[in-house]
Structure formats: structure tokens, C-alpha cells
Amino acid sequence: MPTINEILKTMDYGPAPEGTKEAQAWLEQRSRTFGLFIDNTWSEPGELFASTNPADGKQLAELTQATTDDVERAVQAARRAQPGWQGLGGHGRARILYAIARLMQKHARLFAVLETLDNGKTIRETRDADLPLVARHFYYHAGWAQLQDEEFAGHRPVGVVGQIVPWNFPLLMLAWKIAPALAAGNTVVFKPAEFTSLTAMLFAEICVQAGVPAGVVNIVTGDGRVGEAIVKHEGIDKLAFTGSTEVGRLIREATAGSGKKLSLELGGKSPFIVFEDADLDAAVEGLVDSIWFNQGQVCCAGSRLLVQESVEQRFLAKLRARMDNLRLGSPLDKSMDIGALVDPVQRQRIAGLVDSARAEGCTVYQPAGCEIPADGSWFPPTLITGASTAAAVSQAEIFGPVLVAMSFRTPAEAVQLANNTVYGLASCVWTENISLALDVAPQIKAGVVWINTANQFDAACGFGGYRESGYGREGGREGMYEYLVPVSEDARPAAPVVEKSKAKAAPAASADPFAIDRTAKLYIGGKQARPDGAYSRAVHGADGKFIAEVGEGNRKDIRNAVEAAHKAAGWTKATAHNRAQVLYYIAENLAARGEEFAARIGAMTGAKNPEKEVQASIERLFYWAAWADKYDGLAHQPPMHGITVALNEAIGVIGVVCPNENPLLGLISLVAPAIAVGNRVVVVPSEAHPLSATDLYQVFDTSDLPGGVVNIVTGSADELARTLATHADIDAVWRHDGSAEGCAEVERLSAASLKRTWTGGAKGRDWYSTAQAGGRAVLAHASQVKNIWIPYGV
């Protein structure tokens, strides 16, 4: 008689197909042809393009290619509807969002089947993961709408929002974008992905049933030309984009200087770190969920396996055995693990990258028994070993079911390998040592870290990345702020016209051979430094008389300052209490020299009451010292068994271009919040009145401020800002000197590395007002939120 094991080996899953009758009937009722949804009305179909089933290549329906005129109509409808939607009040919006959530639950099976037909992902994923989370987002944001006046006091909606999403999570991305936008009182022009627009069409009908007023939600379909029209439309107040890093760069360049608020959720090359003490079987299951979920077409897929050398071979053996049992086939079969890729073009790209790994001598493992269906777009689960850290498959976002594995020896090496990427979206850490997990997690440059779990999402927990994975967050309180503007921004004054200083020849030499050289040097790494070019510029007072000279900084001086800032990384690791103390010391020492600073400000600017600016600067230092140890994160309790800790982390090295008005107060109002939360800064002080900055050297030196935390480079604001924006090791650039062209240039040049920017445009700022120059809004620019998921009880 056969043994139990022999019997089990002969057993297999029987077919478990999900019926498509209702979804096909819904398509037939609409003649499988769709116009655009604008102002709660369906337009007549125009130029059509096909939507096909990736599993068999058959056409499902035809959709309309929107034109520039169609986008214009959608924006106008959204603009007309926005005041009324905002005026409906939080409770009114909450009721409608709640109704959407209920209707999504009621029609969940129809949505799930339609999504699987259109996208190719398995029905288990759409039914059990996507749809519950879609409903959760609308429920959650209905709550924020209800509480908005209380929890987001002093903020208003942005206005009209343009939203563009990819094809990998069509309906879920729709919910992530539309729910917070509507909750905050905005109206939207939404573009689904060209490949996967059908569930957005069904959602449009849900909006009508839920009582969404005309013009609040507008859906325009088509290819990249539609997205481009939305991006460039002057009537759009905010853009929210999820997609490739390459397109994200183009959007950043196109919107530079426009004043549009922008959030980008882009690509990733996420590390999946397995330490030797991890539960290896659990880690294998987590890895399956991380890289082969949705065929690996996930921006946060754990596509880089980093496993400790001592357990590498044992773990890889378990992984190959698990891969051998993955089932690839009809996405509508509930027993399948892997469905179809979205399009043949995607399959060709993935195959090309895997072939490049073979050509480089890597070992490529694919299950021998994995049968590929004859029709549709498919790719087997793939494991690549032996790749170098510089190989294309190790660095490029493959966006498919392909895993690249390599080993490490120590936790420090694991962190180094994890951060060896231009991306920074998500990561996983597997270990039974909680101390090790909580030591490693903050060191990984990623917006999300999952500990002993993978691909966990919830509407209450923000999601988003660092570096070339974009900026901004989806979900949580921070996600709501993406769709709001502080009302104090509306009261900002027009930028004062201040003539910039020009480099001039040095004044005639004094006849006295012992005359003191009044040339203020640069301040780099805690030391005064002569400018690399050995040039200086004269500083004249309000009466035109020569006061002193300052160094003319150049590209090499910025390079030196950035290096010094990176060497001062210990400041980021210092306690918030310690940083607060140093800020108090700076205030104390500035107060001791208050008369001297007031006299300097008076001489430079002609201010009648320069003492006021000095006193305000001292108070501002106290203000940010007070915030330093109070800008705490949050602990979320999502539906999973555990908590999610949202940490406010320093961005890193920030380049700061200071205003010409209030040269001391403006500088301190920008530098103090940045260093309060642990950043290091490279400061370009007021070009017209730089001496307030150079006078601060001795204040810093006597206040226990470590060298390199604040670096000051005087010179041309335009030239130095250009260098900061293009420097690969600068993480963010702030420019607030009132130059519209200069601010636009910073935003445009920052697109290359997708560094964050905070610019003032052509407006000034009331630096005396904490409403305009203080509070959490400023701290949000100085920090980024990392969500660390910590399970327990499982």
C-alpha cells in the first residue's frame, strides 16, 4: 500500500474557477464601450482603444481616448464643484464617503472579478486583499472628513486635484488617491492607467449611487497624452502621481515654478533581509508574499533577498522547494498563486533583464514543472543568484516575479547592502531578536519597514518613500496633509524687492600696513575657511558705504560643505534633548551679543528697529528648541495583530537659501527647525546682507554645536542654489529669497535625483509670524515619516 506521503504527492488542487457572468453582463449592458465620466455625465465615446484580458489576450471593452479639450472640461467641472463640495462641511462629506464604502462592500465580488479580468492578478488577491482595503480607505477617510475642523484646524483644501495611477493596483490606487482628496474638500480629475481602466468606470457609477455631487469626481481615460494634459493644466492645484521614477522626474520638471503641490509615489528595489536567527519557514512564506504577490508587479516588492551567510544555502533550498509548489495559471482560479502579467511589453522587458543576468554569468532558477499557458502574458517565478551589487538586475526595478539573492555576514553589512540603491520605498527585516530588528529598521533608508511580515497596508498608516522612490505619503494623518494647505499661506506678503549685491573689486588698500582685513570667510566643518576661488565680494550698507567683504563661494566650496555635513551624521543620532540644549545655548550666546548683531543689521539694512529682529531671532531659537524633543511620532493600531510606529526622521543634508529680508531672523527661522529634528545644513545666507550669518560663527563655536552641522557659504544665491539642487548628496533644498525664476530652477534641477524642495516662489514670508514661519508645517518639510510595522501575538 502507498504511504501517506506518497498519496499526498499525487494529490493536487482541483479547479476552483470564479464565475464571470455578472461582470460580463455589466460589460454587455454598456455595449462594452465607455465614454468619459465628467460632471456626473457620460460623454459619447470618441477615439477608442481596447482593454484586453492579460490572461488570454481577448478584448474586454473599448474606452475613449480623452483629448486636451476633454481634460479642460473635466477641470472646469471640478473647479465649479469645489466650493460647494467644501461648503457641504465635514459631516456632509463623511456621509457620502461612508456611502461609497458601503457600496464598495456590497459590490465587492463584481469589482474583484472585473479587476482580475482587466489586470491579470489572481482573484484571491483582488477579493481578499484589494477590495477590503479599498472599502477600508473610504471608511477611514469618512472619519477624517467628520473630524477635519477639529483635527486639521487652520487648514483648507488645496482645490482641484489631478490624480494619475498605474495599472498594478487599479482600484486600490484609486481609493488611496480619491478618498483623502474628497475627505479634505477637494475635487478631482482622475486618470486611470490605460491598460486597466474598467474598475474606475464601475466606480464612477458607484459615485452617482452614493450621491457624489456633479463635478466632484471626474474620470478621463487614455494614454500618456492625457496624463500630460493634466500635469500641464494651469487649473490644477495639486498633482498626485503613482508610477515610474522616470515619469515622476518628468512631472517634477514640468511643474517646476507652477506652485502646484506635488506628491510622487515611485519605484522601488526593496530589500528583504533574513538574519540567521529568523524563523526561516515563516520568512520563506513572507518572501513569497513579498515578491510573487501580484506577479511581482508591486513597487514595494521585496525584489532583493539579503540572507545571512550562515543560513544562506539552507534558506535558498527551502525557497526553491516552495517555488516548485507555486501554481501559475488562470487568475480566475482560486487555487492559483501567480496570475498573468499586464501586457506582452511588460513580459518582454522582464525577460530581457533575466537574459542579461544569464549573460553576466548569474544562476537563474525557475521551477521545472511550471507550465506556461499558451495564450496571454506570463512569466514564471524566478530566482537569480550570483549577481554583483552593480548588476542591472540588482539595481533596476524589474517589476515582475524575479528575485535577486545575495548574502551578508554582519548586520552592518546588511544595512549597507540594503541602502545600496537609489530607491527607498520599503523593506523587510526577519529576525527573532527584537533588539536587532529595532536597531536595523531605523538605519534602512526606506519609508516603510516590515518586521517579520511583508506587504502589510492600512489606511491609518502612511505609505511612501525616500530618495528616488518619491516623496509625500498615502494614508494616515500625513496623507491628509497632502491634500490640505495651511490658511496662513494665503496671507503671505509679496516678496520685497531687495537689490542683490554684486561681486565688486576690493576697496583701495589702507595706507596703514596693520589695518585689519575685514573679509568674512566661509564656515565649513566648524571652521572658518577661505573660498576656493580666492575671490570676495563687497558688502555695502543701506547708505551705500562699504562695510566689509565676504568670500565668493563656488561649486567646490559647496562640495566641501556637503562633505562636512555628512561627516556630522552623529548630530542625527544625538538625542532630541541634546539638540534642544544646543539650540538654547545658541540663543543664550546670541542674546549676550544682541547689541552687536542689532548694530550690524541696522548698518546693512537701514532698519529703524533692528533690536526687534534680534529679539525675535532669540525667541525663534527658543521656539525650535522647545519643539526639538516634542515632535514625536505616532503609534498606529491597524487591523493586523501588532502596532505600526510612525517615526519622524530627519531628511539628512538640506541646502538652505535664505531670504534677503530679515537676514538674521530669516536664516534662523530656516536653519533652527532643520537642525532641531537632526538634519545638517549647507546655508547660503542673504546675498544682499550676508554679515548676520558670518557673525554667527563665534556664536556657534561657543554653543557646543558640532562642526559640520551648520555650514555657511556666502556668494551668489542663483549660482549656489543651482549647485545645491544638482548635488547628488544633498537630500533637500529650501529656497526662500523671493526669486520666482530661482525657485523654479531649484524645482526643475532637483528632478534628476528627486530630492525634496521647499520654495517660496515669488512671495515673501512674514518671518515674525509663527503661523507662517513655524509649527508642524515647517517641521513636515524638515522630516520624513517612516512607518515600522511590528507584529505581536501571532
Secondary structure, 3 states (H helix, E strand, C coil): CCCHHHHHHHCCCCCCECCCHHHHHHHHHCCCEECCEECCEECCCCCEEEEECCCCCCEEEEEECCCHHHHHHHHHHHHHHHHHHHHCHHHHHHHHHHHHHHHHHHCHHHHHHHHHHHHCCCHHHHHHHHHHHHHHHHHHHHHHHHHHHHHCCCEEECCEEEEECCCCCHHHHHHHHHHHHHHCCCEEEEECCCCCCHHHHHHHHHHHHHCCCCCCEEECCCCHHHHHHHHHCCCCCEEEEECCHHHHHHHHHHHCCCCCEEEEECCCCCEEEECCCCCHHHHHHHHHHHHCHHHHCCCCCCCEEEEEHHHHHHHHHHHHHHHHCCCECCCCECCCCECCCCCHHHHHHHHHHHHHHHHCCCEEECCCCCCCCCCCCCCCCEEEECCCCCCHHHHCCCCCCEEEEEEECCHHHHHHHHCCCCCCCEEEEECCCHHHHHHHHHHCCCCEEEECCCCCCCCCCCECCCHHHEECCECHHHHHHCCEEEHHHHHCCECCCCCCCCCCCCCCCCCCCCCCCCEECEEECCEEECCCCCCEEEEECCCCCEEEEEECCCHHHHHHHHHHHHHCCHHHHCCHHHHHHHHHHHHHHHHHCHHHHHHHHHHHHCCCCHHHHHHHHHHHHHHHHHHHCCCCCEEECCCCCEEEEEEEEECCEEEEECCCCCHHHHHHHHHHHHHHCCCEEEEECCCCCCHHHHCCHHHHHCCCCCCCCEEECCCCHHHHHHHHHHCCCCCEEEECCCCHHHHHHHHHHHHHCCCEEEECCCECCCCCCHHHHCHHHHHHHHEEEEEEEEECCC
